[in-house]
Amino acid sequence: MAKLFYSASAENDLLEAWLYVAEDSVTAADRMLDQIEAEAIRLLDQPLMGRDRRELSPGLRSWPTSTPYVLFYFPHEQGIVVARVLHHARDIEAIDHWPAQ
């Protein structure tokens, strides 16, 4: 069975997103993280469904969630590794380091 893995950077991104939204509503912050996780789990069925982002890092793909956040992930033989979870308005090309697969 395919598994979902998160890099330390992705976990930090999720914490920062939760803290930001929780300033207004803890319930909304919890719902947002639940939605992001549910969409990441759906990618396990078709990990190549996301957009190829090799210009950022070899093997990297991205998937826009129904929230304001985009999943950046690497397909892996055991599932997917979520490398980062970034707000869609962020300057993605300015990020100079992507976690390894």
N, C-alpha and C positions, 0 to 999 in steps of 0.2 A: 504494500500500500504506500502511495506517495505521501511524503511528509512536507510540512511547511517549516522552514528554518528562518530565523531573523539574525542578521548581523548585529553587532553591538551598536553600530551607527543607526540602523533601522529602529532598534529599541529606543535609542535616545531620541530619534525623530518623533516616534509615537508618543513618548513621554512629553516632549515639548509641545506637540500638537494638543495633547490632552490638557496640559496645564493652561494653555492659551484659551481653549474653549471653556474649560472649567471655571475660568474667572467669571463667566456669565452664567454657566449652568453645568453642574456636575453630571446631571442626567444626559444632557446633549453631548457632553464629552464622552461619556460611556457609550452612548449610541453610535457616535462617530467611529470610535475604535472597533466596536462590534461590526459595523458595516465594512470597514477596511479589512478586517480579518476575514469576514465572510467572502469578500471578493478575492482575497488572496487564496483562500481555500478553493474557490471555483477555478482558479488558474491551474490548480493541480491536475485537473482533467485534461487541459489543453495548454501546456506551458509555453508553446510557441505562438500562442494567440496574440501576445503583446507585440508592440512595435519594436523592431530591431534597433538598438541604440549603440551599435559598435563604434560610432564616432566618439562615444564617451568612454567605453571600455569593451574589450572583446567579449562577446557572449551576453552582454547586458541587454535586457528588454525592459519596456515600460508599459504600464497599464493605467489609464486614468480611471480612478474610482468614481463612484457616484457622490463622493464628498469632494472638497476642494483639494484633495491630496492625490498624488500620483505614486504608484508603486514602481520601484526600479528593482528588478530581480534578475537572477541568473537561473535558467533551467539547470537542473542537477539530476543525476541518475536516480537519486532517492526522492526527488520532488522539486521544490524550488527554494532558493535562498533569496529572501528579500534583503537587498543591499541598503536601500534607502527608502524613506517615505517622505516626499517633499511636497510642499504647497505648489499648486499649479502655476502660481505667479512668480515663483522663484527663478532666478537666472541659473538654469541648470548647467549651461556651458561654463559658468564661472567656477563650478566645483572641480577642483583639481585632483581629488582623491576619491576613488571608489573602492569599497571593500572588495577583497578578493572573493572569488567563488568559494 
